[in-house]
Amino acid sequence: MAQKGLKRQMPKHIPQRMCVGCRTNQPKRELIRIVRNSQNIIIDPSGKMIGRGAYLHNQKNCWDQALRGALARALKIELTAEDYERLSEYAQTLPE
């Protein structure tokens, strides 16, 4: 007879997202989310804000690649000079 209370251990599902810069899949928690809402573009450290999102690694080269056009395509919006400047400033604080 089978023992009561024993459950089969299933591996927990880990959501995967693609980095817009280097186009590699990683667990969602390892990436930084950029959100487009009705007013502007925001860096979302919690990963839970409402709006269309795109994900990037915490590396300067991924951000540089994404700012060349991939981020705008992923968010389906034209980046303004102000948005580009704010995101570039953030990218300068990241490691290579």
Backbone as CSV, one residue per row, in Angstrom:
resi,resn,N_x,N_y,N_z,CA_x,CA_y,CA_z,C_x,C_y,C_z
1,MET,0.821,-1.172,0.000,0.000,0.000,0.000,0.877,1.252,0.000
2,ALA,0.449,2.291,-0.708,1.199,3.544,-0.759,1.053,4.299,0.548
3,GLN,2.115,4.941,0.944,2.075,5.714,2.186,1.360,7.031,1.957
4,LYS,0.534,7.406,2.926,-0.180,8.677,2.816,0.763,9.818,3.141
5,GLY,0.538,10.945,2.500,1.311,12.149,2.798,2.586,12.307,2.003
6,LEU,2.982,11.294,1.285,4.190,11.424,0.474,3.823,12.014,-0.883
7,LYS,4.499,13.083,-1.241,4.260,13.714,-2.539,5.496,13.538,-3.401
8,ARG,5.259,13.388,-4.676,6.385,13.325,-5.600,7.007,14.706,-5.699
9,GLN,8.285,14.775,-5.594,8.993,16.049,-5.693,9.139,16.447,-7.150
10,MET,8.481,17.531,-7.513,8.575,18.068,-8.862,9.462,19.303,-8.814
11,PRO,10.315,19.480,-9.790,11.135,20.689,-9.791,10.251,21.924,-9.964
12,LYS,10.588,22.966,-9.218,9.812,24.197,-9.279,10.067,24.901,-10.609
13,HIS,9.001,25.419,-11.199,9.106,26.142,-12.464,9.791,27.485,-12.237
14,ILE,10.815,27.776,-13.010,11.523,29.059,-12.933,11.262,29.804,-14.233
15,PRO,10.585,30.974,-14.167,10.292,31.723,-15.390,11.577,32.178,-16.080
16,GLN,11.605,32.045,-17.390,12.756,32.446,-18.193,12.389,33.662,-19.027
17,ARG,13.345,34.590,-19.211,13.154,35.754,-20.063,14.409,35.937,-20.918
18,MET,14.243,36.604,-22.051,15.357,36.835,-22.955,15.901,38.247,-22.769
19,CYS,17.207,38.366,-22.663,17.862,39.668,-22.600,17.758,40.307,-23.981
20,VAL,17.299,41.550,-24.037,17.128,42.253,-25.303,18.485,42.558,-25.940
21,GLY,19.516,42.746,-25.115,20.838,43.092,-25.636,21.566,41.924,-26.273
22,CYS,21.768,40.843,-25.523,22.558,39.715,-26.027,21.699,38.543,-26.499
23,ARG,20.393,38.606,-26.273,19.424,37.622,-26.736,19.670,36.220,-26.178
24,THR,20.079,36.138,-24.916,20.208,34.849,-24.245,19.103,34.727,-23.196
25,ASN,18.628,33.505,-22.973,17.597,33.258,-21.975,18.231,33.060,-20.610
26,GLN,17.634,33.684,-19.604,18.090,33.588,-18.227,16.870,33.548,-17.319
27,PRO,17.037,33.090,-16.077,15.926,33.205,-15.136,15.533,34.671,-14.952
28,LYS,14.251,34.912,-14.841,13.698,36.260,-14.764,14.337,37.089,-13.653
29,ARG,14.619,36.487,-12.529,15.161,37.212,-11.368,16.586,37.713,-11.592
30,GLU,17.297,37.175,-12.570,18.668,37.592,-12.832,18.748,38.776,-13.784
31,LEU,17.619,39.219,-14.324,17.596,40.300,-15.306,16.929,41.542,-14.732
32,ILE,17.232,42.692,-15.320,16.624,43.966,-14.938,15.502,44.260,-15.926
33,ARG,14.352,44.666,-15.416,13.195,44.933,-16.279,13.077,46.428,-16.546
34,ILE,12.841,46.769,-17.810,12.553,48.132,-18.243,11.076,48.144,-18.626
35,VAL,10.326,49.126,-18.124,8.884,49.162,-18.339,8.475,50.414,-19.091
36,ARG,7.589,50.229,-20.070,6.955,51.356,-20.746,5.528,51.437,-20.221
37,ASN,5.224,52.555,-19.542,3.843,52.755,-19.130,3.279,53.919,-19.935
38,SER,2.157,54.449,-19.553,1.505,55.479,-20.364,2.282,56.793,-20.412
39,GLN,3.109,57.077,-19.389,3.834,58.344,-19.365,5.262,58.256,-19.901
40,ASN,6.024,57.276,-19.441,7.445,57.236,-19.797,8.023,55.834,-19.636
41,ILE,9.346,55.757,-19.686,10.068,54.497,-19.543,10.755,54.501,-18.184
42,ILE,10.597,53.394,-17.441,11.086,53.306,-16.068,11.900,52.032,-15.897
43,ILE,12.973,52.108,-15.103,13.718,50.922,-14.706,12.984,50.337,-13.509
44,ASP,12.594,49.082,-13.616,11.762,48.431,-12.602,12.555,47.367,-11.845
45,PRO,13.145,47.735,-10.705,13.932,46.739,-9.961,13.094,45.612,-9.361
46,SER,11.810,45.870,-9.073,10.964,44.830,-8.482,10.485,43.835,-9.530
47,GLY,10.408,44.261,-10.787,9.937,43.388,-11.856,8.439,43.184,-11.860
48,LYS,7.695,44.056,-11.170,6.258,43.838,-11.041,5.405,45.024,-11.476
49,MET,6.007,46.071,-12.004,5.227,47.238,-12.405,4.341,46.907,-13.603
50,ILE,3.258,47.644,-13.708,2.319,47.457,-14.805,2.865,48.153,-16.049
51,GLY,2.790,47.496,-17.172,3.217,48.062,-18.438,3.982,47.054,-19.262
52,ARG,4.279,47.438,-20.495,5.032,46.562,-21.390,6.483,46.554,-20.939
53,GLY,7.075,45.387,-20.840,8.426,45.281,-20.301,9.409,44.622,-21.243
54,ALA,10.674,44.908,-20.989,11.795,44.267,-21.673,12.856,43.994,-20.615
55,TYR,13.669,42.980,-20.832,14.645,42.558,-19.837,16.063,42.702,-20.358
56,LEU,16.979,43.091,-19.436,18.390,43.250,-19.764,19.250,42.691,-18.636
57,HIS,20.439,42.181,-18.997,21.409,41.759,-18.000,21.935,42.967,-17.238
58,ASN,22.572,42.702,-16.146,23.192,43.745,-15.338,24.629,43.975,-15.827
59,GLN,24.779,44.152,-17.148,26.093,44.344,-17.759,26.022,45.485,-18.760
60,LYS,27.058,46.293,-18.766,27.085,47.479,-19.617,26.986,47.135,-21.103
61,ASN,27.653,46.074,-21.546,27.636,45.754,-22.981,26.232,45.361,-23.463
62,CYS,25.438,44.702,-22.624,24.054,44.372,-23.008,23.221,45.647,-23.145
63,TRP,23.422,46.591,-22.235,22.675,47.853,-22.285,23.081,48.664,-23.512
64,ASP,24.380,48.709,-23.819,24.842,49.448,-25.002,24.222,48.863,-26.266
65,GLN,24.200,47.544,-26.349,23.609,46.872,-27.515,22.114,47.173,-27.607
66,ALA,21.417,47.118,-26.490,19.966,47.340,-26.481,19.613,48.783,-26.829
67,LEU,20.419,49.733,-26.396,20.127,51.142,-26.658,20.338,51.516,-28.121
68,ARG,20.961,50.647,-28.892,21.139,50.907,-30.325,19.862,50.700,-31.116
69,GLY,18.825,50.142,-30.494,17.564,49.976,-31.211,16.723,48.812,-30.751
70,ALA,17.347,47.805,-30.160,16.595,46.615,-29.765,15.610,46.916,-28.636
71,LEU,15.980,47.804,-27.726,15.080,48.138,-26.618,13.842,48.863,-27.122
72,ALA,14.017,49.789,-28.041,12.872,50.518,-28.608,11.932,49.561,-29.340
73,ARG,12.486,48.598,-30.070,11.643,47.616,-30.767,10.899,46.727,-29.774
74,ALA,11.576,46.313,-28.703,10.945,45.442,-27.711,9.816,46.160,-26.967
75,LEU,10.008,47.447,-26.707,8.980,48.220,-26.007,7.936,48.805,-26.952
76,LYS,8.191,48.668,-28.251,7.294,49.192,-29.291,7.045,50.687,-29.106
77,ILE,8.155,51.435,-29.004,8.078,52.883,-28.809,9.375,53.508,-29.325
78,GLU,9.317,54.782,-29.683,10.523,55.531,-30.017,11.086,56.118,-28.730
79,LEU,12.361,55.861,-28.448,12.990,56.438,-27.260,13.224,57.926,-27.479
80,THR,12.812,58.735,-26.515,13.089,60.171,-26.589,14.526,60.400,-26.156
81,ALA,15.031,61.594,-26.413,16.393,61.935,-26.000,16.520,61.853,-24.482
82,GLU,15.475,62.239,-23.775,15.484,62.184,-22.315,15.546,60.742,-21.812
83,ASP,14.752,59.863,-22.425,14.775,58.445,-22.053,16.141,57.833,-22.339
84,TYR,16.669,58.121,-23.501,17.969,57.581,-23.897,19.058,58.045,-22.928
85,GLU,19.013,59.324,-22.553,20.018,59.868,-21.635,19.919,59.212,-20.260
86,ARG,18.697,59.057,-19.747,18.494,58.453,-18.423,18.965,56.999,-18.407
87,LEU,18.637,56.250,-19.456,19.059,54.850,-19.527,20.571,54.728,-19.726
88,SER,21.156,55.633,-20.488,22.613,55.620,-20.692,23.347,55.920,-19.393
89,GLU,22.831,56.855,-18.596,23.440,57.170,-17.314,23.402,55.953,-16.387
90,TYR,22.284,55.255,-16.392,22.178,54.042,-15.562,23.173,52.990,-16.059
91,ALA,23.302,52.846,-17.365,24.205,51.840,-17.932,25.659,52.125,-17.562
92,GLN,26.022,53.393,-17.380,27.393,53.735,-17.019,27.761,53.233,-15.617
93,THR,26.758,53.009,-14.777,27.028,52.530,-13.401,27.194,51.012,-13.345
94,LEU,26.923,50.315,-14.438,26.967,48.847,-14.458,28.373,48.333,-14.760
95,PRO,28.679,47.105,-14.326,29.987,46.514,-14.644,30.064,46.105,-16.110
96,GLU,31.276,45.969,-16.601,31.506,45.534,-17.983,31.041,44.125,-18.102
